[in-house]
Amino acid sequence: MSAPLQFSGLDRTELPARPLHLAIGMFDGVHLGHQSVIESAIHSARRSGGLAGVLTFWPHPSVLFRPEQPTPQIMPPEMKRRVLGRLGIDFLIEQEFTREFAAIAAADFVPGLRRRLPQLAAVYVGDNWRFGRGRSGDVNFLIASAQPAGLAVFSVPRLSHNGAPISSSRIREMLASGAMAEANALLG
């Protein structure tokens, strides 16, 4: 397995003319739920002869909106890149999360992706994913805005462990309380 192509931003992404299957999210910790979203993109890409990739963001949006109390990250960016690469993706786009990026209206998100990634065939997100200015877009809005652009949208249901949803917040709480074995179980 070779290392994925890495790009620092959508505007700097250059990929071969093959169908692109893109998992989108913060993916902090790359926990089992995140892995399920990314693996969906990988499987679809392999079936269609396309490329599977991840669009992730840095820094976490909380750095911009709550600089006095940003959300602590489970993994530093270098570790996240390594873990994502081991999943078997073909490319990784790390989009800087700036005020300008945060100001993109939800209605402009899919057209912007389409302009920057003309071969985009499908996007893959968790079922609780939010996007656009003020987090105004949800999965239903993503599906509605992707359809006219000819994009498929796959919303992957949240996974649970011991009766509770797997989430980065839950893992952070486990790490803070010293529950390393439980956190590791959710991180896979």
Secondary structure, DSSP 8 states (H G I E B T S, - for coil): ----EEESSGGG----SS-EEEEES--TT--HHHHHHHHHHHHHHHHHT-EEEEEEEES-HHHHH-TTS----SS-HHHHHHHHHHTT-SEEEEEE--HHHHT--HHHHHHHHHHH-TTEEEEEEETT--BSGGG-B-HHHHHHHHGGGT-EEEEE---EETTEE--HHHHHHHHHTT-HHHHHHHH-
